């Protein structure tokens, strides 16, 4: 992703809470404080600890350990869903671009670790995501999805969503879509 120098400068001033001059007015604009926790852009991303599967083996993941890197959280409803393998494989195909930007990718659903291991062992043609190199995170009780405001009420699974967290741990982008609409 190419970002202009002017955009980077604006963003750096925003992250550090500096006032920005509005070129059309003499007034100063003060950006939202990044001290507020929440899932909206400008808020500190809610932290979590969860079990994740990386290349077929599980481990404990702490979102805080990614501070200093950008993180893209991809919420998807279920392992083995109709659209999910396609979406996740599109991300895998572009993973090198995320890595060039020092952006880690984590995909989150309410499926169990056992389900995620099985999901990662099947080829896309069979409904799986074999070969992906980013983590699949277990959110069995929907707690992470709830913290990020993406759980579908009374369903036990999340909407499709993406949340981008910057190097300081602040949400900078959030998109959410209904289940039949893929984000890939």
PyMOL commands that set and color helices and strands:
alter all, ss='L'
color gray80, all
select helices_A, chain A and resi 5-15+63-66+84-93+95-100+113-121+124-126+143-147
alter helices_A, ss='H'
color red, helices_A
select strands_A, chain A and resi 19-21+28-30+49-54+57-62+70-75+103-109+135-138+160-165+171-177
alter strands_A, ss='S'
color yellow, strands_A
deselect
rebuild
show_as cartoon
